[in-house]
Amino acid sequence: MVAALVMIKAETDKVTQLAEALTETEGVSEVFSVAGQWDLVAIVRTRDNDALATVVTDRIRKLSGIAGSETMIAFRSYSRRELEAGFSLGVDD
């Protein structure tokens, strides 16, 4: 599994419509409206780098209302849920 964070600068009057379109985009698992330099952050999860490239370049970047974006590919994922699942493997309660 490959994960990436796509930070998006939206046209001012299209933030809500763009967020809704992103949530309907195959490969996008979550979308956050954020404060600061970026307007939206989309979490993309795909099976491999080729699929990631398709989601970002062929789907996300073609959506109306995007003024700019930056994509960060995750090397590793750390979450309490994943850590707890990893430690519980093979252990009977």
Order of alpha helices (4+ residues) and beta strands (2+ residues): beta-alpha-beta-beta-alpha-beta-alpha
